[in-house]
Amino acid sequence: MAQAKLGVIGGSGLYNIEGLEAVEEVRFDTPFGPPSDAITLGTLEGVRVAFLPRHGKGHRISPTEVPYRANIYALKSLGVEQLVAVSAVGSLKEEVRPLDLLVPDQLIGRTRSRVNSFFEGGNTAIGIVVHAPFADPFCPHLNKALHGAAAEVAERVHQGGSLVVIEGPQFSTRAESHLYRSWDASIIGMTALPEARLAREAEMCYSTLACVTDYDCWHDSYESVTVDMIIANLQKNVGAARHILRLLAARLPAGRQCGCGHALRTAIVTPSHIIPETVKKELSLLLGKYVPPA
Ligand SMILES: [Zn+2]
């Protein structure tokens, strides 16, 4: 199968990357079903890139319905080690203005209806327990490279801050928006979780390029967020996002100095001889180097 090093998950407004060379589309199935759409493989600045539109082309999959496990598994199976998610977000701080960009360094989870791990079977235990470290949900090295590229392209780019992830699909209430502000969160979105958790379990570096489209609903001087507002501001930001991805690809560090590539080394609680062979086999892409199938 064709390989890629850098993965890009496009959010609202970003359904393709211009300038990809030698493009091919791959469709495949995973143990978690099919991903959101076909994955586009191509070369950007000499780096093999895999691109996946999170909501499917045409934007037809809601944040709750995104097949997060299939998406991350599919990118992992293509060899992706570093993953950048591009997302539209609302701002929770005065100084983070619409049309600004922000590379968050923390997450606050407020989702309720999503499967958060590759190692869960829903109502039936699959026979393995994995507690991956998640104190720093974004890769510090990839974040730094992404912020550097963004700061060269755009005027207003914020480094760090907490991203609150809500279930949606409705926007938050005014009381919730004020609550998240009291937590000192910077931005609000609907998709970074469980994406970041699964990327960690897949031992990928993960960073988010957040494109600020609105002030959610807390700001007295601005109208509450609407879809029209998001789309109008996103279209202004998509060109910058594409330019940033190109710069990032050109500068991607050759090896990984961070801990992301061995996140599961001390995370698997269940002794190897107790883990069912079927699980070891089915999830060998993720677990194979620690608990190889017999
Ligand atoms: Zn990393």
Residues whose N, C-alpha, C, O or C-beta is under 5 A from the ligand:
A	BS01	ZN	C139 C205 C258 C260
